């Protein structure tokens, strides 16, 4: 069996840690949004200082080579733990970062630790194990919010390193260190030193990989989201729709497509300004998203046009959902910043039964035809592809509720609904667009 020069290994470990620290620092300088990189870089530099003092034992005082060096190494572990919390936008309490070194410095004053180097090594090793395993837990904990692939191997790396440091407690107990013996002459130190070097290299590169993966995910997400409404854009919507339709081929279920187009949206921008128009788009998105389920897909297809796919939803469910969204938009936009906007939306619905096969383009094309039909028949209505006659307007009870809620708002389909003779005068329909009775 070959002999490993522990002194050389120790110097190499310090040098590698220093280089990795500068590498993390450079990466943090390029991407300041990931503050954890700065903390992990500082952890490497503090670890280098602690290990350098530890290696200088016999050349410097015991206070520096034992007490201060151990405190710095524990501080480096605390910074690493804090960086893991910051990576997932959690608070990194200074008390938690400093708890380890402060606890060691106070415990070192006790006779049990001050008189026994083995007890001190066992105590510091236990704290290091807690910090390292805790860091792995923090990285693992964030996988539900941000499922980065690099989290898995990085967490395992920390768990293994923490377990080895926990094993170090038993090694010191089984193979105690003589007080006058230099640390690098201990039989098991070379194994621990080699493992620590491998851990630093693997962990540092996995941290860099995780930071890169996050940056790529952020850029990809931003490219797939509409910046105004924060919902999927056309490309993301169609990609998600095609993926879900492929899944539907294995598990058939009905699918309903809804296409929304805000009525006279250019007129809203011209009359009230683009800021109000943008607010109308945000209001519509919020009201629509509140009606959809987590399994539904919604996206902005362009301008004032939006689309949605409802999986497992029958025609009646889709139509009632569209009607709720249509009425909610009228109520929410009756007044915006003191201006009577009264925005409305036309909706086209296309249903694909569970036993039928159709691609996304064909389904959306049928919904688009229904949407054009809604536009031709007066807007502010829901039309279903292939169904005649189309919806002429909301029932009397719903119309009364809408009128009362929007304070005299009058909704205007193009044709007069066929109502019982006794109720024909209950609601006066005017066209071609919503008007407010008061002041008109």
Rosetta blueprint (number, residue, H / E / L):
1 X L
2 X L
3 X L
4 X L
5 X L
6 X H
7 X H
8 X H
9 X H
10 X H
11 X H
12 X H
13 X H
14 X H
15 X H
16 X H
17 X H
18 X H
19 X H
20 X H
21 X H
22 X H
23 X H
24 X H
25 X H
26 X H
27 X H
28 X H
29 X H
30 X H
31 X L
32 X L
33 X L
34 X L
35 X L
36 X H
37 X H
38 X H
39 X H
40 X H
41 X H
42 X H
43 X H
44 X H
45 X H
46 X H
47 X H
48 X H
49 X H
50 X H
51 X H
52 X H
53 X H
54 X H
55 X H
56 X L
57 X E
58 X L
59 X L
60 X E
61 X L
62 X H
63 X H
64 X H
65 X H
66 X H
67 X H
68 X H
69 X H
70 X H
71 X H
72 X H
73 X H
74 X H
75 X H
76 X H
77 X H
78 X H
79 X H
80 X H
81 X H
82 X H
83 X H
84 X H
85 X H
86 X H
87 X H
88 X L
89 X L
90 X L
91 X L
92 X L
93 X L
94 X H
95 X H
96 X H
97 X H
98 X H
99 X H
100 X H
101 X H
102 X H
103 X H
104 X H
105 X H
106 X H
107 X H
108 X L
109 X L
110 X L
111 X H
112 X H
113 X H
114 X H
115 X L
116 X L
117 X H
118 X H
119 X H
120 X H
121 X H
122 X H
123 X H
124 X H
125 X H
126 X H
127 X H
128 X H
129 X H
130 X H
131 X H
132 X H
133 X H
134 X H
135 X H
136 X H
137 X H
138 X H
139 X H
140 X H
141 X H
142 X L
143 X L
144 X L
145 X L
146 X L
147 X L
148 X L
149 X L
150 X H
151 X H
152 X H
153 X H
154 X H
155 X H
156 X H
157 X H
158 X H
159 X H
160 X H
161 X H
162 X H
163 X H
164 X H
165 X H
166 X H
167 X H
168 X H
169 X H
170 X H
171 X H
172 X H
173 X H
174 X H
175 X L
176 X L
177 X L
178 X L
179 X L
180 X L
181 X L
182 X L
183 X H
184 X H
185 X H
186 X L
187 X L
188 X L
189 X H
190 X H
191 X H
192 X H
193 X H
194 X H
195 X H
196 X H
197 X H
198 X H
199 X H
200 X H
201 X H
202 X H
203 X H
204 X H
205 X H
206 X H
207 X H
208 X H
209 X H
210 X H
211 X H
212 X H
213 X H
214 X H
215 X H
216 X H
217 X H
218 X H
219 X H
220 X H
221 X H
222 X H
223 X H
224 X H
225 X E
226 X L
227 X L
228 X L
229 X L
230 X L
231 X L
232 X E
233 X L
234 X H
235 X H
236 X H
237 X H
238 X H
239 X H
240 X H
241 X H
242 X H
243 X H
244 X H
245 X H
246 X H
247 X H
248 X H
249 X H
250 X H
251 X L
252 X L
253 X L
254 X L
255 X E
256 X E
257 X E
258 X E
259 X E
260 X E
261 X E
262 X E
263 X L
264 X L
265 X H
266 X H
267 X H
268 X H
269 X H
270 X H
271 X H
272 X H
273 X L
274 X H
275 X H
276 X H
277 X H
278 X H
279 X H
280 X H
281 X H
282 X H
283 X H
284 X H
285 X H
286 X H
287 X H
288 X H
289 X H
290 X H
291 X H
292 X L
293 X L
294 X L
295 X L
296 X L
297 X E
298 X E
299 X E
300 X E
301 X E
302 X E
303 X L
304 X L
305 X E
306 X E
307 X E
308 X E
309 X E
310 X E
311 X E
312 X L
313 X L
314 X L
315 X H
316 X H
317 X H
318 X H
319 X H
320 X H
321 X H
322 X H
323 X H
324 X H
325 X H
326 X H
327 X H
328 X H
329 X H
330 X H
331 X H
332 X H
333 X L
334 X L
335 X L
336 X E
337 X L
338 X L
339 X E
340 X L
341 X L
342 X L
343 X L
344 X L
345 X E
346 X E
347 X E
348 X E
349 X E
350 X E
351 X E
352 X E
353 X L
354 X L
355 X L
356 X L
357 X L
358 X L
359 X L
360 X H
361 X H
362 X H
363 X H
364 X H
365 X H
366 X H
367 X H
368 X H
369 X H
370 X H
371 X H
372 X H
373 X H
374 X H
375 X H
376 X H
377 X L
378 X L
379 X L
380 X L
381 X L
382 X E
383 X E
384 X E
385 X L
386 X L
387 X L
388 X L
389 X L
390 X L
391 X L
392 X L
393 X L
394 X L
395 X L
396 X H
397 X H
398 X H
399 X H
400 X H
401 X H
402 X H
403 X H
404 X H
405 X H
406 X L
407 X L
408 X L
409 X E
410 X E
411 X L
412 X L
413 X L
414 X L
415 X L
416 X L
417 X L
418 X L
419 X L
420 X L
421 X H
422 X H
423 X H
424 X L
425 X L
426 X L
427 X L
428 X L
429 X L
430 X L
431 X L
432 X L
433 X L
434 X L
435 X E
436 X E
437 X L
438 X L
439 X L
440 X L
